[in-house]
Amino acid sequence: MATATEAMDKLVALHVIADAEPFRNMVRFRNFIVHQYEEIEPEILFSLATKRLDDFRLFRDQIDRWNADQ
């Protein structure tokens, strides 16, 4: 089984997404939340949820574009 970051690299290799780096950061933060949730500062979580939504939209749009081409 591949890790989430390895899966992102595979998506790049398959030309589903253009660049894995923004999504690797999402995966890292997800791992931090899951494993160290008691250390999360609410301000950081709020900032990411309100200012980094474009990363999610970018991922969605790249997946949608790839699906449309299939």
mmCIF file of the N, C-alpha and C atoms, coordinates in Angstrom:
data_MODEL
# 
_entry.id   MODEL 
# 
loop_
_atom_site.group_PDB 
_atom_site.id 
_atom_site.type_symbol 
_atom_site.label_atom_id 
_atom_site.label_alt_id 
_atom_site.label_comp_id 
_atom_site.label_asym_id 
_atom_site.label_entity_id 
_atom_site.label_seq_id 
_atom_site.pdbx_PDB_ins_code 
_atom_site.Cartn_x 
_atom_site.Cartn_y 
_atom_site.Cartn_z 
_atom_site.occupancy 
_atom_site.B_iso_or_equiv 
_atom_site.pdbx_formal_charge 
_atom_site.auth_seq_id 
_atom_site.auth_comp_id 
_atom_site.auth_asym_id 
_atom_site.auth_atom_id 
_atom_site.pdbx_PDB_model_num 
ATOM 1   N N  . MET A 1 1  ? 0.844   -1.172 0.000   1.00 0.00 ? 1  MET A N  1 
ATOM 2   C CA . MET A 1 1  ? 0.000   0.000  0.000   1.00 0.00 ? 1  MET A CA 1 
ATOM 3   C C  . MET A 1 1  ? 0.895   1.243  0.000   1.00 0.00 ? 1  MET A C  1 
ATOM 4   N N  . ALA A 1 2  ? 0.561   2.177  -0.820  1.00 0.00 ? 2  ALA A N  1 
ATOM 5   C CA . ALA A 1 2  ? 1.338   3.416  -0.938  1.00 0.00 ? 2  ALA A CA 1 
ATOM 6   C C  . ALA A 1 2  ? 0.925   4.398  0.155   1.00 0.00 ? 2  ALA A C  1 
ATOM 7   N N  . THR A 1 3  ? 1.867   5.241  0.527   1.00 0.00 ? 3  THR A N  1 
ATOM 8   C CA . THR A 1 3  ? 1.528   6.327  1.436   1.00 0.00 ? 3  THR A CA 1 
ATOM 9   C C  . THR A 1 3  ? 0.778   7.393  0.643   1.00 0.00 ? 3  THR A C  1 
ATOM 10  N N  . ALA A 1 4  ? 0.174   8.329  1.339   1.00 0.00 ? 4  ALA A N  1 
ATOM 11  C CA . ALA A 1 4  ? -0.560  9.399  0.657   1.00 0.00 ? 4  ALA A CA 1 
ATOM 12  C C  . ALA A 1 4  ? 0.380   10.254 -0.193  1.00 0.00 ? 4  ALA A C  1 
ATOM 13  N N  . THR A 1 5  ? 1.587   10.504 0.287   1.00 0.00 ? 5  THR A N  1 
ATOM 14  C CA . THR A 1 5  ? 2.522   11.295 -0.521  1.00 0.00 ? 5  THR A CA 1 
ATOM 15  C C  . THR A 1 5  ? 2.983   10.506 -1.745  1.00 0.00 ? 5  THR A C  1 
ATOM 16  N N  . GLU A 1 6  ? 3.145   9.200  -1.606  1.00 0.00 ? 6  GLU A N  1 
ATOM 17  C CA . GLU A 1 6  ? 3.479   8.369  -2.767  1.00 0.00 ? 6  GLU A CA 1 
ATOM 18  C C  . GLU A 1 6  ? 2.327   8.366  -3.770  1.00 0.00 ? 6  GLU A C  1 
ATOM 19  N N  . ALA A 1 7  ? 1.114   8.386  -3.267  1.00 0.00 ? 7  ALA A N  1 
ATOM 20  C CA . ALA A 1 7  ? -0.054  8.445  -4.152  1.00 0.00 ? 7  ALA A CA 1 
ATOM 21  C C  . ALA A 1 7  ? -0.061  9.747  -4.942  1.00 0.00 ? 7  ALA A C  1 
ATOM 22  N N  . MET A 1 8  ? 0.330   10.839 -4.308  1.00 0.00 ? 8  MET A N  1 
ATOM 23  C CA . MET A 1 8  ? 0.406   12.120 -5.014  1.00 0.00 ? 8  MET A CA 1 
ATOM 24  C C  . MET A 1 8  ? 1.448   12.051 -6.127  1.00 0.00 ? 8  MET A C  1 
ATOM 25  N N  . ASP A 1 9  ? 2.595   11.443 -5.841  1.00 0.00 ? 9  ASP A N  1 
ATOM 26  C CA . ASP A 1 9  ? 3.635   11.280 -6.862  1.00 0.00 ? 9  ASP A CA 1 
ATOM 27  C C  . ASP A 1 9  ? 3.120   10.430 -8.027  1.00 0.00 ? 9  ASP A C  1 
ATOM 28  N N  . LYS A 1 10 ? 2.339   9.413  -7.717  1.00 0.00 ? 10 LYS A N  1 
ATOM 29  C CA . LYS A 1 10 ? 1.767   8.555  -8.761  1.00 0.00 ? 10 LYS A CA 1 
ATOM 30  C C  . LYS A 1 10 ? 0.787   9.350  -9.622  1.00 0.00 ? 10 LYS A C  1 
ATOM 31  N N  . LEU A 1 11 ? -0.004  10.227 -8.993  1.00 0.00 ? 11 LEU A N  1 
ATOM 32  C CA . LEU A 1 11 ? -0.933  11.062 -9.758  1.00 0.00 ? 11 LEU A CA 1 
ATOM 33  C C  . LEU A 1 11 ? -0.184  11.989 -10.713 1.00 0.00 ? 11 LEU A C  1 
ATOM 34  N N  . VAL A 1 12 ? 0.973   12.479 -10.286 1.00 0.00 ? 12 VAL A N  1 
ATOM 35  C CA . VAL A 1 12 ? 1.797   13.307 -11.177 1.00 0.00 ? 12 VAL A CA 1 
ATOM 36  C C  . VAL A 1 12 ? 2.303   12.453 -12.335 1.00 0.00 ? 12 VAL A C  1 
ATOM 37  N N  . ALA A 1 13 ? 2.793   11.260 -12.027 1.00 0.00 ? 13 ALA A N  1 
ATOM 38  C CA . ALA A 1 13 ? 3.318   10.373 -13.069 1.00 0.00 ? 13 ALA A CA 1 
ATOM 39  C C  . ALA A 1 13 ? 2.243   9.996  -14.094 1.00 0.00 ? 13 ALA A C  1 
ATOM 40  N N  . LEU A 1 14 ? 1.002   9.920  -13.637 1.00 0.00 ? 14 LEU A N  1 
ATOM 41  C CA . LEU A 1 14 ? -0.109  9.585  -14.526 1.00 0.00 ? 14 LEU A CA 1 
ATOM 42  C C  . LEU A 1 14 ? -0.714  10.815 -15.198 1.00 0.00 ? 14 LEU A C  1 
ATOM 43  N N  . HIS A 1 15 ? -0.143  11.975 -14.932 1.00 0.00 ? 15 HIS A N  1 
ATOM 44  C CA . HIS A 1 15 ? -0.603  13.250 -15.487 1.00 0.00 ? 15 HIS A CA 1 
ATOM 45  C C  . HIS A 1 15 ? -2.015  13.609 -15.049 1.00 0.00 ? 15 HIS A C  1 
ATOM 46  N N  . VAL A 1 16 ? -2.375  13.172 -13.851 1.00 0.00 ? 16 VAL A N  1 
ATOM 47  C CA . VAL A 1 16 ? -3.674  13.539 -13.281 1.00 0.00 ? 16 VAL A CA 1 
ATOM 48  C C  . VAL A 1 16 ? -3.570  14.909 -12.628 1.00 0.00 ? 16 VAL A C  1 
ATOM 49  N N  . ILE A 1 17 ? -2.471  15.139 -11.913 1.00 0.00 ? 17 ILE A N  1 
ATOM 50  C CA . ILE A 1 17 ? -2.194  16.452 -11.330 1.00 0.00 ? 17 ILE A CA 1 
ATOM 51  C C  . ILE A 1 17 ? -0.853  16.934 -11.852 1.00 0.00 ? 17 ILE A C  1 
ATOM 52  N N  . ALA A 1 18 ? -0.675  18.248 -11.843 1.00 0.00 ? 18 ALA A N  1 
ATOM 53  C CA . ALA A 1 18 ? 0.544   18.820 -12.418 1.00 0.00 ? 18 ALA A CA 1 
ATOM 54  C C  . ALA A 1 18 ? 1.726   18.779 -11.462 1.00 0.00 ? 18 ALA A C  1 
ATOM 55  N N  . ASP A 1 19 ? 1.470   18.967 -10.184 1.00 0.00 ? 19 ASP A N  1 
ATOM 56  C CA . ASP A 1 19 ? 2.550   19.076 -9.200  1.00 0.00 ? 19 ASP A CA 1 
ATOM 57  C C  . ASP A 1 19 ? 2.054   18.542 -7.868  1.00 0.00 ? 19 ASP A C  1 
ATOM 58  N N  . ALA A 1 20 ? 2.817   17.702 -7.225  1.00 0.00 ? 20 ALA A N  1 
ATOM 59  C CA . ALA A 1 20 ? 2.402   17.085 -5.971  1.00 0.00 ? 20 ALA A CA 1 
ATOM 60  C C  . ALA A 1 20 ? 2.683   17.956 -4.750  1.00 0.00 ? 20 ALA A C  1 
ATOM 61  N N  . GLU A 1 21 ? 3.560   18.931 -4.876  1.00 0.00 ? 21 GLU A N  1 
ATOM 62  C CA . GLU A 1 21 ? 4.023   19.659 -3.691  1.00 0.00 ? 21 GLU A CA 1 
ATOM 63  C C  . GLU A 1 21 ? 2.919   20.312 -2.859  1.00 0.00 ? 21 GLU A C  1 
ATOM 64  N N  . PRO A 1 22 ? 1.986   21.049 -3.454  1.00 0.00 ? 22 PRO A N  1 
ATOM 65  C CA . PRO A 1 22 ? 0.958   21.657 -2.594  1.00 0.00 ? 22 PRO A CA 1 
ATOM 66  C C  . PRO A 1 22 ? 0.142   20.601 -1.854  1.00 0.00 ? 22 PRO A C  1 
ATOM 67  N N  . PHE A 1 23 ? -0.024  19.455 -2.460  1.00 0.00 ? 23 PHE A N  1 
ATOM 68  C CA . PHE A 1 23 ? -0.835  18.416 -1.859  1.00 0.00 ? 23 PHE A CA 1 
ATOM 69  C C  . PHE A 1 23 ? -0.049  17.610 -0.824  1.00 0.00 ? 23 PHE A C  1 
ATOM 70  N N  . ARG A 1 24 ? 1.250   17.539 -0.994  1.00 0.00 ? 24 ARG A N  1 
ATOM 71  C CA . ARG A 1 24 ? 2.084   16.900 0.040   1.00 0.00 ? 24 ARG A CA 1 
ATOM 72  C C  . ARG A 1 24 ? 1.941   17.652 1.361   1.00 0.00 ? 24 ARG A C  1 
ATOM 73  N N  . ASN A 1 25 ? 1.900   18.970 1.265   1.00 0.00 ? 25 ASN A N  1 
ATOM 74  C CA . ASN A 1 25 ? 1.718   19.762 2.483   1.00 0.00 ? 25 ASN A CA 1 
ATOM 75  C C  . ASN A 1 25 ? 0.370   19.484 3.135   1.00 0.00 ? 25 ASN A C  1 
ATOM 76  N N  . MET A 1 26 ? -0.648  19.276 2.328   1.00 0.00 ? 26 MET A N  1 
ATOM 77  C CA . MET A 1 26 ? -1.961  18.929 2.868   1.00 0.00 ? 26 MET A CA 1 
ATOM 78  C C  . MET A 1 26 ? -1.894  17.581 3.589   1.00 0.00 ? 26 MET A C  1 
ATOM 79  N N  . VAL A 1 27 ? -1.209  16.639 2.984   1.00 0.00 ? 27 VAL A N  1 
ATOM 80  C CA . VAL A 1 27 ? -1.071  15.311 3.580   1.00 0.00 ? 27 VAL A CA 1 
ATOM 81  C C  . VAL A 1 27 ? -0.305  15.405 4.901   1.00 0.00 ? 27 VAL A C  1 
ATOM 82  N N  . ARG A 1 28 ? 0.760   16.172 4.908   1.00 0.00 ? 28 ARG A N  1 
ATOM 83  C CA . ARG A 1 28 ? 1.542   16.331 6.144   1.00 0.00 ? 28 ARG A CA 1 
ATOM 84  C C  . ARG A 1 28 ? 0.694   16.923 7.261   1.00 0.00 ? 28 ARG A C  1 
ATOM 85  N N  . PHE A 1 29 ? -0.106  17.930 6.917   1.00 0.00 ? 29 PHE A N  1 
ATOM 86  C CA . PHE A 1 29 ? -0.947  18.541 7.940   1.00 0.00 ? 29 PHE A CA 1 
ATOM 87  C C  . PHE A 1 29 ? -2.017  17.556 8.414   1.00 0.00 ? 29 PHE A C  1 
ATOM 88  N N  . ARG A 1 30 ? -2.577  16.805 7.496   1.00 0.00 ? 30 ARG A N  1 
ATOM 89  C CA . ARG A 1 30 ? -3.556  15.780 7.874   1.00 0.00 ? 30 ARG A CA 1 
ATOM 90  C C  . ARG A 1 30 ? -2.931  14.781 8.845   1.00 0.00 ? 30 ARG A C  1 
ATOM 91  N N  . ASN A 1 31 ? -1.718  14.342 8.550   1.00 0.00 ? 31 ASN A N  1 
ATOM 92  C CA . ASN A 1 31 ? -1.042  13.396 9.439   1.00 0.00 ? 31 ASN A CA 1 
ATOM 93  C C  . ASN A 1 31 ? -0.800  14.006 10.814  1.00 0.00 ? 31 ASN A C  1 
ATOM 94  N N  . PHE A 1 32 ? -0.427  15.266 10.837  1.00 0.00 ? 32 PHE A N  1 
ATOM 95  C CA . PHE A 1 32 ? -0.218  15.955 12.113  1.00 0.00 ? 32 PHE A CA 1 
ATOM 96  C C  . PHE A 1 32 ? -1.527  16.002 12.905  1.00 0.00 ? 32 PHE A C  1 
ATOM 97  N N  . ILE A 1 33 ? -2.621  16.342 12.231  1.00 0.00 ? 33 ILE A N  1 
ATOM 98  C CA . ILE A 1 33 ? -3.919  16.416 12.915  1.00 0.00 ? 33 ILE A CA 1 
ATOM 99  C C  . ILE A 1 33 ? -4.308  15.058 13.490  1.00 0.00 ? 33 ILE A C  1 
ATOM 100 N N  . VAL A 1 34 ? -4.132  14.014 12.722  1.00 0.00 ? 34 VAL A N  1 
ATOM 101 C CA . VAL A 1 34 ? -4.541  12.684 13.154  1.00 0.00 ? 34 VAL A CA 1 
ATOM 102 C C  . VAL A 1 34 ? -3.701  12.193 14.330  1.00 0.00 ? 34 VAL A C  1 
ATOM 103 N N  . HIS A 1 35 ? -2.402  12.463 14.297  1.00 0.00 ? 35 HIS A N  1 
ATOM 104 C CA . HIS A 1 35 ? -1.517  11.877 15.290  1.00 0.00 ? 35 HIS A CA 1 
ATOM 105 C C  . HIS A 1 35 ? -1.185  12.799 16.457  1.00 0.00 ? 35 HIS A C  1 
ATOM 106 N N  . GLN A 1 36 ? -1.361  14.085 16.283  1.00 0.00 ? 36 GLN A N  1 
ATOM 107 C CA . GLN A 1 36 ? -1.005  15.015 17.355  1.00 0.00 ? 36 GLN A CA 1 
ATOM 108 C C  . GLN A 1 36 ? -2.072  16.093 17.526  1.00 0.00 ? 36 GLN A C  1 
ATOM 109 N N  . TYR A 1 37 ? -3.312  15.671 17.445  1.00 0.00 ? 37 TYR A N  1 
ATOM 110 C CA . TYR A 1 37 ? -4.418  16.623 17.452  1.00 0.00 ? 37 TYR A CA 1 
ATOM 111 C C  . TYR A 1 37 ? -4.479  17.465 18.719  1.00 0.00 ? 37 TYR A C  1 
ATOM 112 N N  . GLU A 1 38 ? -3.955  16.957 19.826  1.00 0.00 ? 38 GLU A N  1 
ATOM 113 C CA . GLU A 1 38 ? -3.994  17.726 21.074  1.00 0.00 ? 38 GLU A CA 1 
ATOM 114 C C  . GLU A 1 38 ? -3.039  18.919 21.050  1.00 0.00 ? 38 GLU A C  1 
ATOM 115 N N  . GLU A 1 39 ? -2.139  18.964 20.056  1.00 0.00 ? 39 GLU A N  1 
ATOM 116 C CA . GLU A 1 39 ? -1.166  20.052 19.967  1.00 0.00 ? 39 GLU A CA 1 
ATOM 117 C C  . GLU A 1 39 ? -1.546  21.117 18.941  1.00 0.00 ? 39 GLU A C  1 
ATOM 118 N N  . ILE A 1 40 ? -2.675  20.969 18.299  1.00 0.00 ? 40 ILE A N  1 
ATOM 119 C CA . ILE A 1 40 ? -3.070  21.900 17.250  1.00 0.00 ? 40 ILE A CA 1 
ATOM 120 C C  . ILE A 1 40 ? -3.549  23.211 17.853  1.00 0.00 ? 40 ILE A C  1 
ATOM 121 N N  . GLU A 1 41 ? -3.009  24.294 17.354  1.00 0.00 ? 41 GLU A N  1 
ATOM 122 C CA . GLU A 1 41 ? -3.466  25.608 17.788  1.00 0.00 ? 41 GLU A CA 1 
ATOM 123 C C  . GLU A 1 41 ? -4.679  25.981 16.943  1.00 0.00 ? 41 GLU A C  1 
ATOM 124 N N  . PRO A 1 42 ? -5.793  26.310 17.578  1.00 0.00 ? 42 PRO A N  1 
ATOM 125 C CA . PRO A 1 42 ? -7.016  26.631 16.826  1.00 0.00 ? 42 PRO A CA 1 
ATOM 126 C C  . PRO A 1 42 ? -6.821  27.742 15.795  1.00 0.00 ? 42 PRO A C  1 
ATOM 127 N N  . GLU A 1 43 ? -5.959  28.701 16.087  1.00 0.00 ? 43 GLU A N  1 
ATOM 128 C CA . GLU A 1 43 ? -5.725  29.802 15.148  1.00 0.00 ? 43 GLU A CA 1 
ATOM 129 C C  . GLU A 1 43 ? -5.108  29.304 13.839  1.00 0.00 ? 43 GLU A C  1 
ATOM 130 N N  . ILE A 1 44 ? -4.202  28.346 13.953  1.00 0.00 ? 44 ILE A N  1 
ATOM 131 C CA . ILE A 1 44 ? -3.560  27.787 12.761  1.00 0.00 ? 44 ILE A CA 1 
ATOM 132 C C  . ILE A 1 44 ? -4.582  27.013 11.941  1.00 0.00 ? 44 ILE A C  1 
ATOM 133 N N  . LEU A 1 45 ? -5.380  26.210 12.611  1.00 0.00 ? 45 LEU A N  1 
ATOM 134 C CA . LEU A 1 45 ? -6.407  25.441 11.914  1.00 0.00 ? 45 LEU A CA 1 
ATOM 135 C C  . LEU A 1 45 ? -7.407  26.369 11.217  1.00 0.00 ? 45 LEU A C  1 
ATOM 136 N N  . PHE A 1 46 ? -7.831  27.411 11.904  1.00 0.00 ? 46 PHE A N  1 
ATOM 137 C CA . PHE A 1 46 ? -8.760  28.367 11.307  1.00 0.00 ? 46 PHE A CA 1 
ATOM 138 C C  . PHE A 1 46 ? -8.133  29.052 10.102  1.00 0.00 ? 46 PHE A C  1 
ATOM 139 N N  . SER A 1 47 ? -6.885  29.448 10.229  1.00 0.00 ? 47 SER A N  1 
ATOM 140 C CA . SER A 1 47 ? -6.195  30.113 9.129   1.00 0.00 ? 47 SER A CA 1 
ATOM 141 C C  . SER A 1 47 ? -6.116  29.211 7.901   1.00 0.00 ? 47 SER A C  1 
ATOM 142 N N  . LEU A 1 48 ? -5.747  27.967 8.105   1.00 0.00 ? 48 LEU A N  1 
ATOM 143 C CA . LEU A 1 48 ? -5.663  27.028 6.979   1.00 0.00 ? 48 LEU A CA 1 
ATOM 144 C C  . LEU A 1 48 ? -7.028  26.782 6.359   1.00 0.00 ? 48 LEU A C  1 
ATOM 145 N N  . ALA A 1 49 ? -8.037  26.661 7.192   1.00 0.00 ? 49 ALA A N  1 
ATOM 146 C CA . ALA A 1 49 ? -9.379  26.376 6.684   1.00 0.00 ? 49 ALA A CA 1 
ATOM 147 C C  . ALA A 1 49 ? -9.977  27.554 5.930   1.00 0.00 ? 49 ALA A C  1 
ATOM 148 N N  . THR A 1 50 ? -9.538  28.752 6.249   1.00 0.00 ? 50 THR A N  1 
ATOM 149 C CA . THR A 1 50 ? -10.114 29.925 5.592   1.00 0.00 ? 50 THR A CA 1 
ATOM 150 C C  . THR A 1 50 ? -9.227  30.519 4.507   1.00 0.00 ? 50 THR A C  1 
ATOM 151 N N  . LYS A 1 51 ? -7.922  30.250 4.560   1.00 0.00 ? 51 LYS A N  1 
ATOM 152 C CA . LYS A 1 51 ? -7.005  30.878 3.602   1.00 0.00 ? 51 LYS A CA 1 
ATOM 153 C C  . LYS A 1 51 ? -6.375  29.917 2.612   1.00 0.00 ? 51 LYS A C  1 
ATOM 154 N N  . ARG A 1 52 ? -6.514  28.625 2.833   1.00 0.00 ? 52 ARG A N  1 
ATOM 155 C CA . ARG A 1 52 ? -5.862  27.660 1.944   1.00 0.00 ? 52 ARG A CA 1 
ATOM 156 C C  . ARG A 1 52 ? -6.855  26.773 1.206   1.00 0.00 ? 52 ARG A C  1 
ATOM 157 N N  . LEU A 1 53 ? -8.089  27.198 1.134   1.00 0.00 ? 53 LEU A N  1 
ATOM 158 C CA . LEU A 1 53 ? -9.093  26.410 0.431   1.00 0.00 ? 53 LEU A CA 1 
ATOM 159 C C  . LEU A 1 53 ? -8.782  26.292 -1.052  1.00 0.00 ? 53 LEU A C  1 
ATOM 160 N N  . ASP A 1 54 ? -8.023  27.224 -1.584  1.00 0.00 ? 54 ASP A N  1 
ATOM 161 C CA . ASP A 1 54 ? -7.657  27.142 -2.997  1.00 0.00 ? 54 ASP A CA 1 
ATOM 162 C C  . ASP A 1 54 ? -6.867  25.879 -3.310  1.00 0.00 ? 54 ASP A C  1 
ATOM 163 N N  . ASP A 1 55 ? -6.110  25.357 -2.333  1.00 0.00 ? 55 ASP A N  1 
ATOM 164 C CA . ASP A 1 55 ? -5.386  24.108 -2.550  1.00 0.00 ? 55 ASP A CA 1 
ATOM 165 C C  . ASP A 1 55 ? -6.367  22.965 -2.815  1.00 0.00 ? 55 ASP A C  1 
ATOM 166 N N  . PHE A 1 56 ? -7.451  22.924 -2.053  1.00 0.00 ? 56 PHE A N  1 
ATOM 167 C CA . PHE A 1 56 ? -8.471  21.891 -2.254  1.00 0.00 ? 56 PHE A CA 1 
ATOM 168 C C  . PHE A 1 56 ? -9.162  22.074 -3.608  1.00 0.00 ? 56 PHE A C  1 
ATOM 169 N N  . ARG A 1 57 ? -9.448  23.313 -3.931  1.00 0.00 ? 57 ARG A N  1 
ATOM 170 C CA . ARG A 1 57 ? -10.092 23.591 -5.219  1.00 0.00 ? 57 ARG A CA 1 
ATOM 171 C C  . ARG A 1 57 ? -9.184  23.213 -6.389  1.00 0.00 ? 57 ARG A C  1 
ATOM 172 N N  . LEU A 1 58 ? -7.895  23.517 -6.252  1.00 0.00 ? 58 LEU A N  1 
ATOM 173 C CA . LEU A 1 58 ? -6.934  23.156 -7.298  1.00 0.00 ? 58 LEU A CA 1 
ATOM 174 C C  . LEU A 1 58 ? -6.904  21.647 -7.498  1.00 0.00 ? 58 LEU A C  1 
ATOM 175 N N  . PHE A 1 59 ? -6.845  20.915 -6.406  1.00 0.00 ? 59 PHE A N  1 
ATOM 176 C CA . PHE A 1 59 ? -6.837  19.455 -6.492  1.00 0.00 ? 59 PHE A CA 1 
ATOM 177 C C  . PHE A 1 59 ? -8.112  18.962 -7.172  1.00 0.00 ? 59 PHE A C  1 
ATOM 178 N N  . ARG A 1 60 ? -9.252  19.457 -6.720  1.00 0.00 ? 60 ARG A N  1 
ATOM 179 C CA . ARG A 1 60 ? -10.536 19.073 -7.315  1.00 0.00 ? 60 ARG A CA 1 
ATOM 180 C C  . ARG A 1 60 ? -10.571 19.378 -8.808  1.00 0.00 ? 60 ARG A C  1 
ATOM 181 N N  . ASP A 1 61 ? -10.136 20.580 -9.176  1.00 0.00 ? 61 ASP A N  1 
ATOM 182 C CA . ASP A 1 61 ? -10.187 20.988 -10.583 1.00 0.00 ? 61 ASP A CA 1 
ATOM 183 C C  . ASP A 1 61 ? -9.281  20.131 -11.457 1.00 0.00 ? 61 ASP A C  1 
ATOM 184 N N  . GLN A 1 62 ? -8.107  19.781 -10.942 1.00 0.00 ? 62 GLN A N  1 
ATOM 185 C CA . GLN A 1 62 ? -7.198  18.946 -11.728 1.00 0.00 ? 62 GLN A CA 1 
ATOM 186 C C  . GLN A 1 62 ? -7.760  17.539 -11.900 1.00 0.00 ? 62 GLN A C  1 
ATOM 187 N N  . ILE A 1 63 ? -8.381  17.011 -10.865 1.00 0.00 ? 63 ILE A N  1 
ATOM 188 C CA . ILE A 1 63 ? -9.022  15.690 -10.967 1.00 0.00 ? 63 ILE A CA 1 
ATOM 189 C C  . ILE A 1 63 ? -10.182 15.758 -11.956 1.00 0.00 ? 63 ILE A C  1 
ATOM 190 N N  . ASP A 1 64 ? -11.004 16.794 -11.828 1.00 0.00 ? 64 ASP A N  1 
ATOM 191 C CA . ASP A 1 64 ? -12.140 16.946 -12.750 1.00 0.00 ? 64 ASP A CA 1 
ATOM 192 C C  . ASP A 1 64 ? -11.678 17.050 -14.201 1.00 0.00 ? 64 ASP A C  1 
ATOM 193 N N  . ARG A 1 65 ? -10.608 17.830 -14.440 1.00 0.00 ? 65 ARG A N  1 
ATOM 194 C CA . ARG A 1 65 ? -10.075 17.994 -15.790 1.00 0.00 ? 65 ARG A CA 1 
ATOM 195 C C  . ARG A 1 65 ? -9.608  16.653 -16.347 1.00 0.00 ? 65 ARG A C  1 
ATOM 196 N N  . TRP A 1 66 ? -8.911  15.890 -15.518 1.00 0.00 ? 66 TRP A N  1 
ATOM 197 C CA . TRP A 1 66 ? -8.426  14.584 -15.948 1.00 0.00 ? 66 TRP A CA 1 
ATOM 198 C C  . TRP A 1 66 ? -9.608  13.657 -16.257 1.00 0.00 ? 66 TRP A C  1 
ATOM 199 N N  . ASN A 1 67 ? -10.630 13.661 -15.392 1.00 0.00 ? 67 ASN A N  1 
ATOM 200 C CA . ASN A 1 67 ? -11.813 12.836 -15.632 1.00 0.00 ? 67 ASN A CA 1 
ATOM 201 C C  . ASN A 1 67 ? -12.509 13.203 -16.933 1.00 0.00 ? 67 ASN A C  1 
ATOM 202 N N  . ALA A 1 68 ? -12.569 14.493 -17.219 1.00 0.00 ? 68 ALA A N  1 
ATOM 203 C CA . ALA A 1 68 ? -13.233 14.953 -18.444 1.00 0.00 ? 68 ALA A CA 1 
ATOM 204 C C  . ALA A 1 68 ? -12.496 14.478 -19.696 1.00 0.00 ? 68 ALA A C  1 
ATOM 205 N N  . ASP A 1 69 ? -11.185 14.320 -19.573 1.00 0.00 ? 69 ASP A N  1 
ATOM 206 C CA . ASP A 1 69 ? -10.374 13.882 -20.713 1.00 0.00 ? 69 ASP A CA 1 
ATOM 207 C C  . ASP A 1 69 ? -10.426 12.375 -20.940 1.00 0.00 ? 69 ASP A C  1 
ATOM 208 N N  . GLN A 1 70 ? -10.928 11.652 -19.990 1.00 0.00 ? 70 GLN A N  1 
ATOM 209 C CA . GLN A 1 70 ? -10.943 10.177 -20.090 1.00 0.00 ? 70 GLN A CA 1 
ATOM 210 C C  . GLN A 1 70 ? -12.092 9.685  -20.925 1.00 0.00 ? 70 GLN A C  1 
# 
